[in-house]
Amino acid sequence: MDVIFGRNKKEHPEPVKAKVTGKIPTWLRGTLLRNGPGMHTVGETRYNHWFDGLALLHSFTIRDGEVYYRSKYLRSDTYKANIEANRIVVSEFGTMVYSDPRKNIFTRAFSYLSHIIPDFTDNCLINIMKCGEEFYAITETNYIRKINPQTLETLEKVDYRKCVGINVATSHPHYDSAGNVLNIGTSIMDKGKTKYVIFKIPATVPGRTKGKSPLQHMEVLCSLTSRSLLSPSYYHSFGVTENYIIFLEQPYRIDILKMATAYIQGVNWASCLTFHKQDKTYIHIIDQRTGKPVPTKFYTDPMVVFHHVNAYEEDGGLLFDVIAYEDNSLYDYFYLANLKQDIKGRSGNNPVPALKRFAVPLRTDQNAEVGSNLVQLASTTAKALKEKDDQVYCQPELLFKGLELPQINYAHNGKPYRYVFAVDVHTSSSPTKILKYDLLTKSILQWEEDYCWLSESLFVPTPGATDEDDGIILSVIISSEPQKPPFLLILDARSFTELARAYIDADVHPDLHGLFVPDVD
């Protein structure tokens, strides 16, 4: 696995023409933008965790049956500082740096007294966000970096703290039908409170103001007070429907005091995250129309969710689907030392998640008997059971085990849907199969190739399509066999048959997330 995950990758800032086999649909025109870690050693120093690596952007531009590839390291302040010093000088998730212990103790102690939260990295390596006509490389800290989607050039740096006062944010924003961005971040110890802040970035700048970015017009839609002042929940994504937002306050928590004194204690950021297996997962439903949470208190069993799949409203209830883990061991799996032990993705020691469906009533009967199921929908066996203290315990329906990196036809986001496109992680968190899961028939279609690492599978709809699965699947494939070149895989989303491959004669890295930007005629 070190062949795939451990080596530094060379950037290719100039377009590299791919060798295409098969036939790419003529209507497929646009650019697949992806983001992920590409550099794991700087000089004689090495990162500990795969999620620590320096961000390497790459793109696949598809036009007239041809594909051109390019890649470029994000020129973040973190990247520049590391390269200039020829060693890692900025701490990341699993790698703490102690360049001058005496200075760090004083500096971090002062930071603790004055700000509580240390300054984080701007190594934005997780995803790409579209804001109007602008594109940003994003991570889970308060920093995002604007990029040029054509050249992958790094542009200005934006600090969420100056816009909506948050210290961390998800790297999985949502987009409404008008292109507005919805996201959630955490504001820590602001005026004596720790809050979860739901905010909106408009797709267009109001009026005729020129030169203004949509980010300068962010607005807070709602804020929820954390159940713990110094231990807010960690979260990687959230769900939306037409009228509601679903936020899980899960018992995977950030220890703020430990984080503030991490340098003094000699621990990394990852150790500041703790899973409290005896606690509940609280389900918050926020009405987008009023900006207020639904008053009923919903909860479920302890779990760790990184990826929401989709959510929608049905007959007075709200259904949401998530990929749920029993604990937080997934992050441990991606320490580079652990990945080396996962020989060709076949270790079998990886955590296996479950696709679960939850159902909550949007209106509750105050006279309902204790123990009664408050939501009875023909489409699910999930339950919402009333308890004595007017809390509602949500018991999910288990749909499928062993899939991750879920994607859908985004035209169905927040609406009833049928298909999930994902990767199979039954035997390894480094997948070798792409799955199409049918929520109606509970059947699957799959594509697989041995000794490969597969990226998440992005769905691109056929222009004018009416069927949910009428389109293609794009996935970046990297072989653990050095003699096999990487390629962009193109599948027919309906039949899951292979349409084409675009082989890349370049050093392609495994990535995390991204988006497809269609050409505008």
N, C-alpha and C positions, 0 to 999 in steps of 0.2 A: 504493500500500500504506500510505502515511502516514494515509489516511482510516481504516484499520482499526487499525494498530499504533501510530501516533505520537501521537495525540491523547489528552489527559486525558479520562476518562469521569466523568460525573456519577453520584453514588450515588443510589439510590432506596430509602430505608429503609422506606417504607410500601408495602404491596402494590399492584401495578399489574395490573389484570385484562387478560388477553390476549384477542385476537380469534381464535377458533378456527375454522378451515376444515377440512372433513372430519369424521371421527368418531374420537374417542379411545376405546379399549376401556374398558368400564365397570369392569373389574377393576383398571385401572391407577390406583392410589392411593398417593401418597407424595410425597417431595420430592427433586428432583435438586439436590445441593449441588456447586458448582463454585468453583474458585479460580484466580486468575491476576493478572498485572500490569494495573493500571488507570490509574495516574498516572505520567507520564513526565517532567513538568516541575514544579518547585517554585519559585515566584518567577521569577527570571531564569536559574535553573540547570536543566540538562537531563541526564537519564541517557543513557548511551551505548548500552546494551544492553537489548533487550526484556525479558530476564530480571531486570533491575534494578528495574523499576517497582514502585511500592507496591501491596501486595496488595489486591485488590478481590474480596470474596466475593459470590457471587450464588446465588439459589435459584429453582427453578421448582416450585411446589407444585401437584400435579395431583389433583383430586378431582371425581368426578361429571361428567366431561367438560369441566371448566373448568381453567384454568391461571392462577396468580397469580405474578407476578415481583417480586422485590425484590433490592436490592444494597446493600452497605455496606462501606466501607473498613475493613480490619483496623486497629484502634487499637493498633498495636504501639508500643513505645518509639521505634522508628525513625520511624514516621509522626508521632508527637507531636513529636519533636525537629525534624524537617524542617518541619512546619507552623508550629511556634512561631518558628523562625528565618526562615521564608519563603524557604528555600533548602535544598539538599541538604547535610546535615551528617554523614550516616552513609554510609560506603563500602559499595558493593555489588559484585557479581561483575565487572562491566565498567566500573565508575565509581569511581575513587578520589577521596577528598575531602581537601584540604589546607587546613583552616581556619586553622591557625596553625603554619606549618612549624617554627618553633623548638620549640614545645611538642611537636609530633608526633615530632620527632627524638628528644627526650629520653624521651618516654613510650614510644615504640615500641622504643627501645633498651633501656629498662628491661624492657619486656614480653619482649623477646627473651632477655634474661639470666635472667629469672625464670620465664617460662611458655612460651617458644618460640612458641606460637600466640596471635595477637591475639584480642581479643574480636570475635565476629561479629555480624551483624545479626539481629534477630528479625522481619524482614520476611518472614513465612511465606506465600509466594505460590504454592507449587507444587501442593499436594494437600490433601485432607481425610482425616483418620484417625479411625476409630471405635474407642474403647476402652471396652468395656462399654456403658454408657448415655451416655458422654461423647464429645464430638467436638472435634477439634483441627485447626487450620490448621497445616500443616507445610511445611518447606523442607529444605535439606540441611545446615543448620548444627546446632549443639547446642540451639537453642531451638525450642520449639513453643508455640502459643497456644491455650488452650481457648476455644471459641466456643459460643454458643447457636444451635442449628441452626434454630430457628424465627425469631428476630429478627435473627440474624447479629451479635449483640452480642459484643464482645471481652471475654473474661474473663481468668483468671490466666495468667501466663507460667511455663513449666516449662523447666528447664535439665537436659538429659540428663547433663551432667557430674556433677551431684549425685546422679544415680540409678545410672548404670552407667559413669561415667567416660569418656565418648566425646566427641570434639570435633566430629565430623560424622556424619551418618546418612543413609540413603536416604530418599527421599520416596515410596517404593513398598513399604510394609509388606505382609505377607501375613496372612491370617486362616485359622485352622483351623476345623474343624467346630463347635467349642465357642465360637468367637468370640475366642479368644486371638490376640494380635497377635505376629507374628514380624518382626524387623527386624535390620539389620546397621549398625554404625557403626565408626568408626576412633578408637582411642585412641592419641594421638601422644605419644611420648617419656614414657610413664608408667613410672617405675622403670627407665628406660634401655631400654625396648622400645616399638616401635610395633606395635599389634595390631589385627586386625579382630575385632570383638566381636559375636557373635550373641546377641541377647537376646529375652526373651519378656515380654509384658505380659498378665497374666491378664484374662479378660473379666469376672470377678467377684472381689470382695474376699473373701479367706478369712475364715471365721467370721462373726460378726455385728457386726463393727466398723462403726459408722455414721460417715459423713462422711469416710471414707477413699477416696482415688482409687486405681484400679487401677495407676496410675503409681507409687504408693508401694510396690508389690509386684513391681516388675520383677525378673527373675532372668537371670543370664548362663548361656546354654546351652553356649557354646563360645567359645574365642578362638584365633585363628591369628596367628602372628607374621609380620609383613610381611617380604617378601624384602629390603626396603631400610628401614633405620632412618629415613632422612630423605627418602625418596621413595616413600611408600605409593601404592597404586593408587587412582585415582578410580573410582567406580562409582555408578550411578543406580538400580539394581534388582538383584534376584537371583531365583533359581528355587527352587521347593520341590516335593517329591513327598510321598507319604504318610509315607515313612521318611527322606528325605534332603533336604539343602539344597545348592544349587548356587551356588557363588560364583566369579566370574571375577576373577582378579587380572591385570588387563589392563595393557599397557604405556602407558597414559595416566595419568601420575603427577603427584602434587602435590609441588612442590619446597618443602619445609618451611623451609629457610634463606631462600629467596627470599621466601616468604610472611611470615616473621618480620621481614624488613627491607624490606618492600614500600614503606612510607612513605618510608624513607630513600632507597631507590633510585628512587622516583617511578614505580612501576609498579602496575597493578591486580591483583586476585586472579586474573583470567582468565589473565594472563601467567605465573602460577605453575603452570599446568597444561601439561605437555609430553607429546607423543606420541613414544615411542621406537620408531620403525618397524623397527629391527633386532632388537628383543626379542620374546620369546614371550608368549603369553597363557596363564597357568597356570589350570587347572581344578581347583578344590577341591570335593570331595564330602564332606559332613559327615553322619554318621549321627545322626539326631535322637534315637535310642534310647540311644546311648552318649555323645553329645556329643563324639565323636572323629572326626577326618577319616579317610577311607579311605586306607590307606597308599600305594597306587599313585600315582605322579606322572604326572598327565595334563597335556598342553599342546596348544596349537594355534597357528596363525599369528597375528601381530600384528593386532589389530582393536580397534575401539571399539564397545562395546555400551551403549546407554542403556536399552533395554527388553527384558527377558525376556518371552516370550509364555506359555509353559507348559512343564511337564516331567512325566514319568511313568515308572514302572518297567514293564519288559516282558521276560519270559523271561530273567531274570538280568542284564539290562542296564538302563541308565537313559538315556532320551532327553530332550533339552531343546532348545527352539526359541528363537532370539534374533533380534533385528533388529540386524544387524552393519554397521558402516561401515569403510571402508578406512583412515580417519584421523579426526582430531578437527575437521574443517572445518565440521561442522554448527553448532558454537557461534559460529564467525565469521559464519556466514550471518545470525544473528539480531542482529547489531549493527544499530541502527536506521538507520544510514547505508546499510547493505547492503540492508535491506528496502525502502528507498525506490527502489532501482534495480530491484527485482523488480516490474516494472510489471504490475499485475493478475495476479500469480502466474505469469507466463509467461516468466521469464528463461531457464530451462533451465540455469542455472549452479549449481544446488543440488547438494549431495552426494546420491547415490542409494544407499540402504541395500539390504541383501539379507536376506530371511528364510532363515535357515540352521538345519538340524537337526544336532545332534551326538548321538553315541551312545558311551557308555562302559560297559565291563564292571564289574559290581559285585564280581565275583571273577575273578582272573586266573590263568591256568595258567602256573606258573613254568617249566615245561618246554617252553612254546611256542617255536617257532623265531623268530629275529629276522626282522622283516618280515612276520610273519603277522598276519592280522586277528583280533583278540581278541573281536570282537562281530559276529555275523552274524544280523541280524534281517530277516525278510521285509518288514517295514514301512518299511525305509529302506536307502539305499545308503551311508549314513555309515559310516566305518571307524574302527577304533582299532588302530593299527599298533605292534607291539612293537619297541622299539629296543634297541641293545646295552647301554645303561646302565640297563636296566629301566624307562626312561621309556616312556610310551605317547603317540604322536602321534595326535591326533584330527583326522580329515579329514571335514569336514561335507558334508551333502547340501544343495545349493542348491534351495530350494523355490520362491522367488518374488523378484522384484526390484521395489523401488519402493513398499513400503508401510511405514507408521509408525503410532505410537500404537495398538498392538494391544490388543484386548480380546477376552475369551472369555466364555462362560457360566461364571461363577465356581464353579458347582456341580461343574464338571469340572476345577477347578484342582488340579494335582498328580495328575491321572488321565488316562487315554486320552481324546482329544478329536478333533473333526473340523473345527471351524469357527473361523476367525479373522476378527474384525470390525476394520477398520482404515481408514486414509485413504490415498489414492493420492498419492505424492510423486515420481512419475516426472519431472514437468516443473518442479515447484516444491516447496519445503518448506512453502509455504503452500497447502494442498490444496483442491481443488474437487470431489473425488470420494470417496464412501464405498464401501468394498469389503467383500464377504463372500467369503473365500477358503476353498475346500473342500480340505482336506489330502488327502482320499481320491481325489477325481477330478481334482484340480489345476485346477478351474474356478473362475470368479469371477462374482459378480453385483455390480452397481454402481448407485449413485444419484449423479447429478451435477447441478449447476446452475452456470452460468457466473458469474464475477465474485463468487464467494462465498468466505469463509473458513469451514472446518468444524472444529468441535471433535472430540475423540476420541468414538468412538461407543460408548456404554454399552449393554450388553445387560441387559434386565430380563425374567426368565422369566415365562411364563404360570403362574398358580397351579396346582399339581398336574401340571405338564407332565412328560412322560417323554422326549420328543424333545429333543435338544440345542439345536436352533434354534427351538424353540417359544417365542416371546416377541416382544418389540419392541426396536427400537433407538432411543435418544434421542441427538440431536446438536444443539448450538447453532449456528445458521447466521447469519453476518453478511455482508452484501453490501458490496462496494466501491463500489457505486452508491448515493450518499447518499439518493436518493429511495426506495430499497427498504428497508422496515423489517426489523430482525432477527427471527428466529423460532426456536422450538423445533420441530425436525423429529421426527416419529414414524413409523417404518417398521415394516412387518411383517418380522421377522427371517428368516422362512422364505422368502418370495417376494421380499423386498426392494422391495415395492410401498409407495408412500406412503399412510399411513392418515390423517394429519392434520398441520396446522401450527398453531402458536400464535404469532401475530404479537404482538410486544411494542412498545408505544409508549413506549419508554424507551431510554436510552443504554447499550446492551449491549456489553461488552468481549470481545475474544478471550481465552480462558482456557487453562489447561494441563490440569489433571486434577480429578477429583472422584469422587463416588459417589452412588448412589441409595439413599434411605432409605425403605423401604416403610412404609405405615401399619400399625399393629398393631391388629387388631380386638379 
